[in-house]
């Protein structure tokens, strides 16, 4: 894993180079010579924090179509109201 350091100015001038470098390892971005940010690939980020599901993935419920669901039909009879 290589670590690349770029200044904020270099990042603004050649973002694609920093993105390519982030595929190989973290890219440290400096402001006035001091580390200020780190650019990571999404794979490295997910590995770092642990992959979590988003709301859409959580609600998708994979495999749900394989479950048979046949609810009982209920019959509701109407009756007149007793207002007395």
BELJOHU-V353971 format. One record per residue. N is the residue number from 1. OMEGA is omega in whole degrees, 0 to 359 (none if undefined). Layout:
{{N:OMEGA} {N:OMEGA}}
This chain:
{{1:178} {2:177} {3:181} {4:176} {5:177} {6:176} {7:177} {8:179} {9:178} {10:179} {11:179} {12:182} {13:184} {14:181} {15:182} {16:177} {17:179} {18:178} {19:177} {20:180} {21:181} {22:177} {23:181} {24:182} {25:183} {26:177} {27:178} {28:180} {29:184} {30:171} {31:181} {32:176} {33:181} {34:178} {35:182} {36:183} {37:175} {38:177} {39:180} {40:169} {41:180} {42:179} {43:179} {44:179} {45:180} {46:177} {47:181} {48:185} {49:184} {50:182} {51:176} {52:179} {53:173} {54:185} {55:180} {56:179} {57:180} {58:181} {59:181} {60:178} {61:180} {62:179} {63:182} {64:181} {65:180} {66:181} {67:177} {68:181} {69:180} {70:183} {71:177} {72:177} {73:178} {74:178} {75:180} {76:180} {77:178} {78:177} {79:182} {80:182} {81:177} {82:183} {83:186} {84:none}}
